[in-house]
Amino acid sequence: MNNILLMILLYLISNPCWSQRFGIPDAGIVFNAPDGFTQLSAGEIALKYPSNKAPAFVVGNKKRTTTIAYDLKPDKLSVERLPEIKASFEHIFERIIPGIAWKKREIIDLQNKKWIYFEMTSRAIDTDIYNIMLVTPLKGKMLVLNFNSTTKEFPKIEASLRKSIQSIEFTEE
């Protein structure tokens, strides 16, 4: 009995991160999601994003109050166009997102790549939302990751989401 407990304890110590790795098949991008996150079904994605521009991939917590949406959009994007695209997104978001309050709007370096980085809060139908959005060129297309949580839940999950952002890895180019 003691040997079994010792083995379990050693296993737990050697595997401190229970997060799961997700990515876009054949795109060469992966990241770690916070503990307990699972893939949303096609039906869940359709409910959460009821438009024809829904992301192809979304993972979330059990209640789906915090999610990470990610997709490789067909829009052509290059590093040189990042400032132009950033300004365009800012203009569009200010027109279509109710109650947007910007926290950050910048171009950052992450994993040896330039990214558009937006951090903002907004109002949804039933709750306020905290978003962190990242955009970068990948294979001539637009890689978009959106870390989204209710503002009430965000302080509890913030560290895990920021850790997830830092775990983004390009496995091929």
Beta strands, then each sheet from edge to edge (+ up, - down):
strand 1: 20-24
strand 2: 29-33
strand 3: 38-39
strand 4: 57-60
strand 5: 66-73
strand 6: 101-110
strand 7: 113-123
strand 8: 128-138
strand 9: 141-150
strand 10: 169-170
sheet 1: 1+ 2- 10+
sheet 2: 3+ 4- 5+ 9- 8+ 7- 6+
end
